[in-house]
Each structure stands twice: as structure tokens, then as C-alpha cells.
Amino acid sequence: SNHFQPMKEMFVEISGEDAFLDTNSPQYRGLVFLAEQDPLKLNPNDPILSKQIIQRYVLSVLYFSTNGPSWKHRVYWLTGQHECGWQYVICSDVQEENNNTTDAGKTKRQKVGLTSDKFNPENMDDDFSDFADSDLGLGKGRIITGLKLFDNGLAGNSLPLELVELKYLHILDLGSNNLVGTIETYFSQLTHMRELYLNKNEFHGRIDANMTKGLTKLKVLSLGHNFLTGEVDDLFLRDLTSLENLSLEYNQLSGIIPAVLGTIKTLQHIRLGGNTLHGEIPLSLENNLPNLQRLWLQENKLTGTIPSSIFCDASSTLVDLRLQNNSFVGNVPDVDCTMEKLELLSMASNDLKGSIPNDFGDHFPTLKELHLYDNQLTSTIPPSIFKPANLTAVLFGMNKLTGSLSGSMFQEASNLVYLYLNANDLGGTLDDFSQTEGLPSLKKLRLEYNSFSGTIPKLEFPSLELFYAYNNSLLTSGLDNLSSSIALKKLKLSNCSLAEELPTTLGSLTSLEVLHLNGNQLTGTVPSEFQQLTELEELRLDANDLAGAVPFEVCNLRNSQLSTFVSDCGGEWSGVAC
């Protein structure tokens, strides 16, 4: 091709001479495409076309560097279409250099080139009929400003240096792919960058201040779910004065939370969870971020107390606060303001002690989820906890909470779906709790490892799918009362003191997938009605006082879903056998 040598000379200025020594290199393959295979046959000697040639070269190198033929979606890539029409390429709304016009007057079909003489369907091996015009990106100019290749099957050992030639790149989204290697510092040359997503890949190496130097326009930096090391220090953040979203979660970062974060007033989302950060929450985060919506510090090694000011100083904006799985000490903060937007609050798996403030729930009218499990809380459960109208989850398991459950506590909890109170010191009967009409949405109820006593009452919760009350040694009877809970899928009542005949009515719970009644004092035989439990996957009846043979039809459940079936076959207890 007459274009090969002049194009090579042009590309050597970008990639260096060595990049073309290997004929299998992405750079060489990109050269071959532009010089010999590209249906556009662009003339490298025409200065008007130089920008377009370079753009097509950069995209070609990216394509070959990341196993482009195996991408999930690659409509129009490496075809005769203008590169702004290649799928997920975004271009700016600028005037055409050759005729000083824009695409504004063209139809969408003309914009994507479906009427172009230069489009050759013979070059394509994809059916494009299912793709919307909005996926293709063409029709808004001719200068590339964005690449959105999220979750597209990109795989490679490094990102090509040639990307810096896309000088007006505003958005680069390569998240959720299979990219490995280090994150190069050349991204700092892309000074127009607004959003950079490299999350959920396999990048490693230390984060470096040179990665972010000069990126004063950057609003989103998403590097989470990789294998990055090092510290998030002041230098790394120094130039990110416009940052709104910092996502570095689930890497291997260490050090303390930098105080400089509190000086970036534009910050809305801080995600630092899942690292090994230590130290206390810096004071700068407590009172300097007027736009903060999400603060994720979970699963680190943070210490100290949880300051109440972290709530009130962001009371009008904070939506999601995650502090779980750290080493915070002290009490549950006594909040003295109203959080107008907070929806999720997690302080679980810390070392919090003492009581939950009586008016705690009154301060969070928009709360949807409250997680305080795995601490050392010792109070009763304040009724105010269940006042937020949209509350869906209360997870208080693995504490030392005391008292009983009263139906009046839940009168306003019409949207509650998950109620986990397992492994506490709760007691009393469940009679009053079961009669509440305030839990129509409740699906999962966990009360195991407490000291509830008496009879299991009818559970008037029409949506209940999971009920665990095992290891409550003072529960003595009431299995028959569960026959009306027809939505139940998982029922575990092991190691209580149930001393009654195994009721036939449990056979009406045809949605059951798990039924554990082992470790009680049940008598009688296994009812033939259990043959109706065709969805059953686990059935445990061992360690009771049952007798006789299991009905053949029940034994036959093992031919369908039933994979775990344990009953007493001789030994210490009466024999129940198939």
C-alpha cells in the first residue's frame, strides 16, 4: 500500500520505533488495518485527515491490545464507519473540519452511516438490528471525548500508551473487564478527563501521585475492586479539586484516611471500604463536606469512637453510611439532629457497648436499613427503631440485647422485610409479638439463640418465608400453629424443647425447602402428608422420640430435590428408617 510507510512514520511519532518490530504487536496490527484494510482508505498525506487517522489508530491499538475479537459488543469496530460510529465511542459536538457543518441536520440513520457509500456490510459478521442508535455514539461530532467499554470482555496485560493521543477524552470507562498490569501514570496527561473508571479489573501495583497530577477537572475516580497497594496520601489527592466520586474500595490500600479529603468540598461519594486503613475518622470528614451522600469506610482497621458529628454535619445530604467491620469502640452515637435523607446505616461488627438511645429511630425518618449486629449492646430494643416509614431491614443479631418482643413495637413497620434478632438475651413469650398487624411485608425472621419460652404462636405474617428459632430451649410446643404460614420456605426449630406429636399439618407448607426439627422431644411417626413437600431440599428429624418407618412416599422425595435427609436409624433414639 502507498499509505503504509507514511502512516508508519506518523505512528512511530506516537508509539516509538520498537513497537513496530513485532508484526503481532497491537501497534503493527493497527498500522496494517489503517494502511491496507480500512475501507475508508484515508490518505496520510492529507493534513486535514491526520486527526481522524490518529483517532482510528488509537482505537485500533486499544482493540488489539485488549483482545478485541472476543469483546462482547464491537459493532462497527474496524469497519469503514467513521470511528465515532464504533459502538460505545462518544464524540463531541464540534463542527466538521472539511465543510464547517455539524451533524445536527442529519437523521440518526444517516449519522450512523447506514446510508453511506463507504459502509460495506460484507465486512461485518454481526447482526446490528438489536442495537439502539444511542449505543453507537455517532452523530455528535468527530472528536472522541468518551469510551464506554464497561463489562465488555476486554482482556490484556496493559493499557496502551497511545490513549494519551485522545487529548479531549472526558470519559474513559473500562470497568468490569479482565485487564491486568499496573495503572500507568500517563493518565495525568489527559487533563480534560472528567470520569475515569478502571474498577473491577485485576490492576496491581502502588497508587502514585503522578497518576492524578494535573487532573483538576476530574469528577469521578473509580479504581475499586482491584489489587492496588500503597497509601491514599495528600499528594495523591492534591490536584483532584473537582472530585465528586472517589471509589478505591476493595483493594489492598493501607495508611490512614487523609485529612485532605475534608478540603474537597465537591465530594459526594467516598468509598474506601475493604482495605487495611487504620486510625480514627479524621475531624475534617465530620464538618467540611456539605455535599457528602455516601461514606463507605467498612471492612478496614479503623479505631476510636464513632463521632456523632459525622451524622449531624451532613444531616441534609448523607444517604449511605457504612462503618461495619472495623474496631470502633464506645457507645452507639447519641444523635441530636434529624438526618433528612439517610437510608442505610451500618455500624455492625465493631466493639460498641452499652445501650441504644431510646430516641434513636426518631432521628432517621427516611431510614431503610439499620445494621448493628455483632457488637456488645446490652439494652432493650427501643420502639423508636421501628418508626421510619420505609424501614426494610433491622439487623441486631449477635449482641446482648434483653427484654421481650411486643406487638406494639411494630405497628408502624409495614415495610419491614428482614428482622434479625438472633444470638441475644431476649426472652418471654412470642404471643403478643405474633398478633401484631404491622408486619405484612416481613419475609425473614431470625430469633435463634435466645431464651424465648412457651408455645410457638400463629405467625400472622403473610409474606414470611424464613423463620429461625432454633436453640431456644424453653419453646415447648406449637408446631401445628405454623400450618397457616403457607409462604414459608425455610423453617428451623432445632434444639428447642418441643414435646408434642409431629403434626400432619406441616405437610401443607408446600413451599418448604428446609425443615429442621432435630434435637427436640417430638413423638409419633413421620406423617405421610410430608410427601406433599416436593420442594424440600433439607429434612432433619434426628434426635427426637419418633418411631416407626418413614412412609415410602416421603422417602421418594430423595429422588427429586431432597439432598439432605437425616432421621434416627436405631442407636440412642427410637428408630425411624426408610
Secondary structure, 3 states (H helix, E strand, C coil): CCCHHHHHHHHHHHHCHHHHCCCCCHHHHHHHHHHHHCCCCCCCCCHHHHHHHHHHHHHHHHHHHCCHHHCCCCCCCCCCCCHHHCCCEEECCCCCCCCCCCCCCCCHHHHCCCCCCCCCHHHCCCCCCCCCHHHHCCCCCCCEEEEECCCCCCEECCCCHHHHHCCCCCEEECCCCEEEEECCHHHHHCCCCCEEECCCCEEEEECCHHHHCCCCCCCEEECCCCEEECECCHHHHCCCCCCCEEECCCCCCECECCHHHHHCCCCCEEECCCCCCEECCCCHHHHCCCCCCEEECCCCEECCECCCHHHHCCCCCCCEEECCCCCCEEECCCCCCCCCCCCEEECCCCEEEECCCCCHHHHCCCCCEEECCCCEECCCCCHHHHCCCCCCEEECCCCCCCCCCCHHHHCCCCCCCEEECCCCCCEECCHHHHCCCCCCCCCEEECCCCEEEEECCCCCCCCCCEEECCCCCEEEECHHHHHHCCCCCEEECCCCCCCCECCHHHHHCCCCCEEECCCCCCECCCCHHHHHCCCCCEEECCCCCCCCECCHHHHHHHHCCCCEEECCCCCCCCCCEC
